[in-house]
Amino acid sequence: MNKIIRKIEELEEWRRHLKSDINFIPTMGNLHYGHQKLISTAKSSNCNINLVSIFVNPLQFDSKKDLKSYPKTVDKDIEIAFSTGTDVIFIPNTIDIYPPNNKSISYLKASKELSSALCGITRKGHFDGVCTVIYRLLKLIQPKNLYLGEKDWQQLLILKNLVSEKKLNINILSIPTQRDSDGIPFSSRNNLLSKNEKTIVKFFSNELVHSQKVFKKDKKIELNQIIKKLQSKNISIEYLEHLNAYSLKKVQKEDNISILAGAIKCGKTRLIDHVFLMKRNPIIAIDGPAGSGKSTITKLIAKKLKFLYLDTGAMYRALSWLLIKEKIDYNEKSELNKILSNVSIIFKTNSISHQDVFINKFCVTEEIRSQKISSIVSKISSIKEIRDFLVKEQRKIGESGGLVAEGRDIGSTVFPDAEIKIYLTASIEERAKRRKSELDIRGSKEIDFNQLKELIRKRDLDDSTREISPLTKAKGAIELITDGYSINEVVEKIINIYNFKIPKEIQIE
């Protein structure tokens, strides 16, 4: 299907007969490799129809002169779009998008918080124009997925906020900044640059990438030194800021992911670039009550993202097993501290790609799932000395990030700075069914369904009312109620949250 639509009436007629979902890639034309990557990524991701819009939005420009000089290459754009995987191209005119005296058009304001930094300082109203046109196009096209580039990171954040505020049922998917062989990010304005101006942009972009490498090693940025270095090359800097990557506010000591972003002027052309700075790889913290499916789901997420899987519950269970085996009176502090000083808990992947748990060289993978351990682990995990010891061990494992951890206080206590915090839960009835199924598969007849429900109810009460690190929904955590959802559906939801939150550029491949 190679179709060009120019009128809204034609678009509406086409939509009425469409039986597929739509991937939408909005552009202002003058397509380059970054656009091609967006189109091909959308094409390879699913079986949806790929629709590309070409519309130079007048509301985004600071001046009529800038609007007039914007490169317009429609015939070439059509050829590039179709050859890269576009099915339909929508090329409306300004009157179609903004009909005169049409009161149904919503002229929107961008998030004040997100639009008051970086480009928003000098480009007053620019992001209002972006929000207005994208909202208008989304309402007309009604896509399932919206594909955007991370090169315009501030714009991406603002549009994510718009979709959330307007409660639009649309997935926003992104691709990392695409750079030419010389390190300059692809831009529709690059062909306005002279040879000398390209050399200036190359120095600017390469300096940002170099600063990223320095940060990876030293975990700090000397912003004034970078500015002096750029100024020594007579580069006209509009701004260069080191900010929190999500709020776009001044970076704080506790921020893990930040952004070094700048805008420069080359002749009459204004260009932007940025790099992400990260102290450690991202962490996903999954909390929730017993039987909510945390272990199974966490393992699958870790495998899909190639993350380390940290089963903190298994650590508490393994320690409970050892205390029983060694007949340790855990109420006797000196005896408890003595054994803790000699405890070693490690995880190993076995021959069938499952993770085994070892404590002091004993493989206890199966033993720690017994009802005997389940009945005492909450009490043992409430002991301060045990929690302090294991939280310390867990934080050591998480120092470099790149892990997904599950438990009952991961987001609230162990990794409160985790980028993704999930509170996974389900009804007691649902959790009892799952637990009973597990026991039946193992051939265990030691407990019936009603007893299981009562034990789970008691475990919830014990976990949520214990004095030390009680089970609670961590600040900023997203609650997922899993009743009626398959394991794969829950995994997909969490992966989507991760992809929505974490820039593609810094995701572990």
N, C-alpha and C positions, 0 to 999 in steps of 0.2 A: 504494500500500500504506500504509494507516494502521492500525497495530496496537499495542495495549497489552498488555504482558506483565508479570505480577506475580509469578509463581512460577518458581523455578529449573528445575523439571521442564519447565515450558512453554517456557522459554528453550532448554533443551537439545534438546527435540523440534523446535522451530523451526529451530535451528542445523543439525540433521541433514538437513533437507530444503532448506537454503539453497544456492543455486548461485552466489551473488555474494559478493564481499568486503565487509567492513564498515568504515565510518567510525564511530568511537566518540567521542561528546562527553559526558563525565561532568559532572553538575551536582548541586548540592544543592537544586535548585528555586528558586522565587522568581525566575524567568527575567527578564532585562533585555536591553537592546540588545546588550551584549557577548556574551551567549549566542546571541542571534539571528544575530549576525555570524559566530560560530563555525559555527553550523548551516548558514547560507547559503554560507559559504566552502567547507565540506566538500561541499555539494551541487553547487556549480559546478565543483569541482576534478576530479571523476571520475564514473563511473557506478555507484559502490558504493552499498550500502544505508546510509542514515544512521540510526544508533541513538543515542538520547539516554537516559541514565539519570538518574533523579531519586531521590536517596537522601541523607538528612541523616545523615551519618556521626557517630555519637556519640563515636568515638575522637579526633575532631579538636577537641573542645571542652574548654576549661579547667575549666568548671564545669557542673553540671546546670542551673543557672539560665540560663546563656548558651545552652545547648542548647534549653531550653524556650522561650526568647524568640526563637529564630531564625525568621524569617518562613516560613510554610508556606502555599503558594497552588497546590496541585496542580491543581485544575480549570482555573485560568487558565494554568498552565504547559503543560498538555496542549494547550490551544487555541493558545498561542503557538508551541509546538514544531512542531505539524503545519502551521501556516500558514507557517512559515519554511523548511520543507524536510525535516522529520523523517519518516522512514518507520516507525520502530518506537520506542516508548517503554518502557523497562524501569523498573518502579516496585516494587522489592522492599521487604520489611520487614526490620527489624533481625535477627530470628531467622533469616531466609533467608540473610542475608549472614554472620552470626556465630552459627551453630547452637550451642547449649550442648553442651559436652563433645565437640565435634567436633575431633579431634586433627589433621585434615587442613588446618585453617585455619592459614596462615602469618602470625603476628604479627611484622611486620618492623620493623627499625630503619633510620631514614633515615641517609644519609651523615653521619657525625659532622662532617666538615670543612665541608659545606655547610649543615648544620642548626644549627651552633653560633653563627651570626651573625644579625643582623637580628631577624626574628620569633622565631627559635629561642631567643633569650636569655631571653625572658619566657614564651614559650609552650612549656614543657617537654612533650615527647611529642607535640606537635601534628603534626609532620611524620612521626613514626612512624605515627600514625593515618592520615595521607594515603597513605603508602606501602602500608600494610596493605590499605586499602579499594581502592585503584587496582589493586594486584596481584591481589586477589581478583576484581575485576570483569574485568580483562584475561583471567584464566584462564577465567572463565565465558563471556565474550563472544567471545574469540579474534578481535579485529579486525585488519585490515591496517594501518589508520591510526588514530592517537590525536590528536585535535585539542584544543589547550589555549590559553588566553590568556596573553599576556605580562604582563598586569597582576599576576599572582602569579608574578613572575620567579624568586624563590627556590624556590618550589614546582616550577616548570617545570624548573629545573636539577636538583633532587633527583629528579624523576621520570625525566628523561633518564638520570641516573646509575643509577637503579633498573633501567630497561629494558636498559641496557648490562650491568650486573652480572649480571642474571638471563638475559642472552643471549636476550632475547625478539625474535622476528623481527617487530617492529612499528615503523612509521615514526611519529615524533612531529612533528607540524606545528603551527605556532603562528600567531596573529594579534597585531598590536600592540594595546596598551592602547586601548580605546574610551572616548572622553570625551564628556560631554554638552556642550551649547552654552556652558555656563559654565566649562568646563575641568575639571570634576570627573569622575574616572573612574567609569564605571558599576559599581555594586556592589549585591549583594543586601541590603546593610545600609543603603543610602542612604535608604530609606523610613522608617527609624527616627529620622531626623534632624529636628529642629525647623528653622524658618526661620532662626533665628539661628545654629544649628549648621552649616547649609549654607553660610552666609556665611563661617564660620571655615574650613571645608574648602576652599571656593573660594579663599580667600586662600592657604592652604597649597599647594594644587596649582598655582595661578598663580605662586607664588614659585619652585617647582621648575622650571616651564617657563621663567620669566624667567632663572633661574640657568643653564639649558641654553643660552639665547641668549648670555648673557655669556661662557660657556665657549667657545662656538663662535668668538667674537671674540678673547678674551684668553688662551684655553687654560689658565685656572686658576679655582679655586673657593675662595672665602673662607668656609669652613664656619661658623666662629664668628659671622661677620656675619649669615649667613642665620638661624642659631639665635636671635641677639639680635632680629632683625627679627620672627621668629615669636613669640618670647616677649613682645615689645612689644604684641602683639595678644592676650595671655593665652592663647595656644595651648598646650595640654598636650602636650609632645613626649615620646613614649616613646623614640624614637631618631631620629637623622638622621645618616647615614653616607655617606662617599664611598669606595667600594670597587671593587676589580677586578670587572668584570662577570661573570666566569666562576668565579673561585675564592672570591669574596666575602671576600677578605682585603684588608687596607689597601692602597690604591692605591700603585703604585710609579711612579717617574718615567718608566720605559720603557713603561708600559701605555698602549695607544692607546684602547681602549674601556673605560670605567668606568661606574659607576652611582651616582647620587645618590638614595638611598632613605630614606624616612622612614615612621614610624607615629605617629599622634596620637590622642588621646582627645577625643571630643566628647560630653560627658555620659557616658552608659553605653556609647556606641558607639565601637569602635576601628576606625580606617580606615588603609589603607596607600596609598602612591603612590610613584612613582619616575620618573626620566628617565635616559636614557642620555647620556653625555658622550663625544665622539669628537674626537680631535686631527686625524685625517685620515680619509678614506673607506677602506673595507677594501681589502686587497691579497690577491690569490691568486697564489702562487708555484708554478710547475710545473716541476720538474726531471726529468731522466731521460736515458738514453743516446741516441745517434743512432738514428733510425728508430723511436722508440717512439710516434710519433704526436703529439708535443707541439704542433707548429705548427698542424696541422689542428684539434685539439681545443681549443687555447687560443683560436684565432680564433672558433670557434663559441661558446665560453663567453663571451667578450668581447661578442659580438653579442647573445646572449640576456640578459646582465645589463646591457647598455649600458655596458660598461667600456671603457677604453682598452686596446688590445692592444699589448703591448710584446714584440717579437720580438728578444730579445737575441742569439740565434744569428745572425740576419740582420745585426746590427751587426758581429759578428766576421767574418762572411763578406764583408761590404762592405769592411771595412778590409783584409782579405786581398786582395781584388780590387784595391784601390787600390795596395797595396804592390807587387803584381805589375805592374800597369799602369805605375807610375812607376819600376819597376826599383829599388826601395829595398832596400838591404841592412839587413834588420831586426836583424841582429846588431851593427850599428854604431849605438850609442846616440844619439850626437849627431844623426845623420841621421834616426833614427827619431823622436826628440823634436821635431825641426824640423817634420816632416810632421804629427805629432799636434797640434801647436799650431795647425794650419790646417785641421783636419778638421771637417767638418760632416755629420752623419748625421741625416736626417729621414725620417719616414714620412708618406705621403699616400694617402688613399683615392681610387682611380681611378673611372672612369665605371661600372664593373661591380661596384662595392662591394668590390673587393679592395684590399689594402694594398700600395703600391709602396714600394721602398726607394731613397732617393737618398743618394749620398755625393758631396760637393762638386759638387752639381747634376747628377751623372750618375745616371740611372735604371738600377739594376743588379739589378732584381728577378729576372730570368731568369738572368743571367750568374753570380750567386753560388751557384746550385744545381748548377753543373757539377761533374763528378767531380774536375776539376783543383783547384777551390777546396776540395772536401770532403777531398782528400788532404793539404792543408796547414793547414787552419784550426785543427786541434787544436794543432799546433806553434806557430802564431802566437798563439793564445789563451793559451798558457802563458807568454808573455813578460810580465814584471811591469809594464813601462811601459804596454803595451797594455791589460792587465787593469785597472790603476789608472785609466787614462784612461776606459775604457768603463764601469767600475763607477760612477765619479763621474757620468758622463753619465746612466746609468740611474737612479741615486738622485735626480738632479735631476728627472727625468721623474716619479718616484714620490712626490715630496714631498707632493702633495695626495691621494695614493691613488686609489681608484676605477679600478684597473687590474688586468689579469691578465697576468703575465709568464712567459715560458718560457725555459729554458736548461739549464745544467748546474751552476750555483752560485747560483741565484736565492734559494732558501730558506736556503742555508748561508752565503752571503757578501753578496749584494746586498741582499736584504730578509729578514734573519733574524727580523724582528719581524712578518712577514706573518701575517695572521689565519688563512689557509688555506694549508698547505704540502702539496703532492702530489708523490710520487715515482712517475713514470709509467714503466713498463718493459714489456718483452716479450722473448721468447726471441730469440736471434740468428737462428734459422730464420725466425721470424715477421717480424722486422724486415727481413731480406734480401728476403723475398717482397714486402713493401710497397715497398721501394726499387726492386726490379726492375720492379714494376708502374708506378711513377712514370716510370722511364726508358723503358719500352716505350711509354707514352702519348706521351712526347715524341719518340719515334722514335729514341732513342739506342741504338746497338749497341756502345758502347765497352767494355762489361764484361759478363761472364757471371755466373750465379748463384753459383757457387762462389767466384769472385773477390770478389763482393760480401760473402759471409759472412766471408771472411778479412779484408777491409778493415774490416768492422764490428767483428770481434773485436779487431783491432789498434787501432781507434779507441777502443773501450771501455778497453783497456789503457792507451793514451796518456792518455785523459781521467781515469782513476781513479788513475793513478800520478804525474801531473804534480805538481811541487813547489808551485805556486801554485794555490789554489782547485781542488783535484781534485774530480772528480765523486763525490758522496757523497750518501747519504740524509740530509737535514737533520734536526736535532733536532725532534721533534714532527711530522715529515712522515708522511702516510698513504701507504703503498705500494699502488699499483694495478697489477696484472699484467694486460695487455690482450689476451693470447692468447685467441682465441675470442670476443672481444667486438667488436661493431660500434662505429663511431665514435660514433653517437648514444647507445648504451648507456653508453659511458665518459663522455660529456658529461653525461648524466643523473645518473650516480653523483656527479660532482663538483658539479653544481648542487645535488643533495640534501645533500651535505656542507656546502656554503655555506649553504643554507637552515636546516640543523640548527644550525649554529654562530652565524650572524649574526642578531641580533634583527631582526625584520621592520621595526620602527620606524625603523631606521637604514639599511635597504637602499635603494640608489639606484633610484628609479623612472624 
